[in-house]
Amino acid sequence: MWPTPETLEISIADFHALQQAGEPHRLIDCREADEWDICHLQGAELTPLSRFAQEASERFAETPVPIVIYCHHGMRSGQAAHFLRQRGVENVWSLRGGIAQWAEEIAPEMARY
């Protein structure tokens, strides 16, 4: 089950369970391209935080499925999720702990930096 809109973050375990259950969603990586090149989550779309404001209205305004945004540790994705919430997108969450925690808990074989 997705967190309530009052919650800005989703845990690694909860998101992984939703993925495993086949819950539809969009996965957005808000890191920069050089970080993406090192590692990224399967199915993710790259929208760096540095371009987020310019691209947000076009890319995320009409998304009917939940959006999960991640970065390295969760700080930038929290900013991105907050940015979208301020613009009326309620079904968006930041992945708590980011890709670093994902690698630790779910995919230990993943490249780290």
Steps between C-alpha positions, in 0.01 A plus 500: 500500500627845409569744784249776564550832320595658834815285500779628275716186512462132427733244655719270295314194634155641424596610150667168424186316615283718273735430208492127568119514509500662156350830615512750214728798562753735347852493635698822462873534563578864583878456514731632230595304186847409630342339807243320281786358293646335812176331602124545483185307576339300223208680340603843627480821298777755539389854588787672680407739778696768311233481224204402715326837515522545124366153419255433783183656360542317170609162637310455827182710509270238347650181642214275617725241668707554816844653454805396702805724476844394614850644518818388675387528864154661490567872535457609138207265447332652805541845344362375168200330665430812705525713184236284326275493806505881509374492142207271575647156427385291797609152394875558530748369758872517561680168546640518854873426499530521121690268275774459763257334741337306212842351420552417866160335558382369162785484247839449666657428159417853381790739436540761772667836524 
